[in-house]
Amino acid sequence: MSAVMESPDKLAVADAGPLVRPLAPPRVADAVSEPAWVRRTLIAVALLFLTLFLFVPLVAVFVQALAKGLDVYWAALTEADAVSALKLTLIAAGISVPLNLVFGVAAAWAIAKFDFRGKNILLTLIDLPFSVSPVIAGLIYLLIFGLQGWWGQWLRDHDLKIVFAVPGIVLATVFVTFPFIARELIPLMQAQGQEQEEAARVLGASGWQILWRVTLPNVKWALLYGVILCNARAMGEFGAVSVVSGHIRGQTNTLPLHIEILYNDYQFAAAFAVASLLAGLALVTLVLKYIVERRAKASHKEARHEH
Amino acid sequence: MSTRALLLRRHSVLPGFNLALGFTLLYLCFIVLIPLSAVFLKTFTVSWGTFLDTVTSPRVVASYRLTFGASLLAALVNAVFGLLVAWVLVRYRFPGKRLVDALVDLPFALPTAVAGIALTTLYASNGWIGKLLPFKVSYTPLGVFVALTFIGLPFVVRTVQPVLEDLQRELEEAAATLGASRLQTFAYVIFPALMPALLTGFALAFARALGEYGSVIFIAGNMPMVSEITSLLIITKLEQYDYAGATGIAVVMLVTAFLLLLMMNLIQAWARRRQGR
């Protein structure tokens, strides 16, 4: 009995709801968002995680670098071994980035502008160095050019040195940075299609003219982005270079290897001083990446607007 | 002209196919394929029994266990927190958000050796973070996990973030209209849509962790049987001029990495099919 009596009452109350609070705004946003305390908790947990694993290590590099004062910091950076390590790092990056840039453009031109058999296999092969451990990337050149390797005896007879010398370091760096620029260019050039290039062709442009005047200007931000990432990795590579370097101070040490030697010698302030150079490079990389991404987005919007 | 006719599926008016593809293949062969094949050819020079003995010796197996276990744990932690970070970055507004977003890529940009010495110093028993913890992190297997979590962090965030940005809010509104609670909407509408990206990010972080070397060797302590990762074991063998042994272990790592790559491609194909439906 009572249940029957109750239900009309409840209905009436539910109906009266909006009438009682006529000024309450429609709360559509709440339906696809979370309560404020959930939002705040999630933000706090995410920031705590990032602080512990990202920000504190980054700050620590600079604090430790300056722990013993500016004099020690400056001495660590201007010491002869550090300068030669810096030079070698610049040489390795200076050779491997342009090589991989040319490769990236060629690969992207072939893959994005033409339709051919085996394209997916080629794409997978280009990505291959990403899934090879850096240590193995060094090992493979040791197996070929090392004394026990395929061409080891021949190289020794002709008094040529590749591993435990500069060429080996460059080769290992080229390997680990191999896909970076191609990976940035291929998806973008595939998305852009080939109408513009075909139009240029019809108007009488040669292949090189099309590349310089049409294709490359269209992908300049992605290209720059790829170069930035490639350079960061080239200058910071440790594992692969460590295997083929031979660790000869002043001759075959790059900056990351120099850091390892200083650290293992308990020269912590000096190790962190050199590390702060590379951390600074990383920060510059992130800033450039941020700018390039914004420019890319802006030019993307512009292109849409024109259409 | 013959390779062009042989390979091309469709006629194209654009020039440069032979040159571009030719250079691409040549460069790929010289830098990647021929050197990588050296690892496998080197393995063929030792007998099957010797190979098996090398790659299943107790010290090597202990290193697999550590590398695999720590990588898996780090990738799992990154999957959970990476999803959370991506969610917070896409859905919420807070001061300094753009800075945080840009800094997520730090592990990509920071050289591994720098990350290694920074984490070791922080998590050592007298370091800023290590001081606060009741247990040792640096120079233990736990240190390996910390380093691998650091280097794998951006993978999940950067694969999940764009998918979350493109997710249609209308679906969530529809779910809410149909009476779903926010948690139900997340579990049944949002999470399934993010699943392929999350799995891809997880697999990428895991694959990267398996081969990592630079950041780990500083913090691990590198005790044989306890905190020695597989990559380091390859270096140790090389320093003893045991090239065959080093190569054997490298083959095991390479095959594992290729299987992971194959798995990732399958996940992506599966995701594309699901989206196409």
Interface residues (C-beta under 8 A of the other chain):
Chain A: V28 A31 V32 S33 E34 R39 L42 I43 V45 A46 L47 F49 L50 L52 F53 L54 F55 V56 P57 L58 A60 V61 Q64 V102 F103 A106 A107 W109 A110 I111 K113 F114 D115 F116 R117 G118 L122 T124 L125 I126 D127 L128 P129 S131 V132 S133 P134 V135 I136 L139 I140 Y141 L142 L143 I144 G146 Q148 G149 W150 L171 V174 F175 F178 Q194 E197 E198 R201 V202 S206 G207 I210 L211 L229 A232 M235 G236 E237 F238 G239 S242 V243 L255 P256 L257 I259 E260 Y263 F268 A271 F272 A275 L278 A279 L281 A282 L283 T285 L286 V287 K289 Y290
Chain B: L7 L8 R9 R10 S12 V13 L14 P15 G16 F17 L19 A20 L21 F23 T24 L25 Y27 L28 I31 V32 L33 I34 P35 L36 A38 V39 K42 F81 L84 V85 W87 V88 R91 Y92 F94 V100 A102 L103 V104 D105 L106 P107 F108 A109 L110 P111 T112 A113 V114 A115 I117 A118 L119 T121 L122 W128 I129 V146 T149 F150 L153 R169 E172 E173 A176 T177 R182 T185 A207 L210 G211 E212 Y213 G214 F218 S231 I234 I235 L238 Y241 Y243 A246 T247 A250 M253 L254 A257 F258 L260 L261 N265
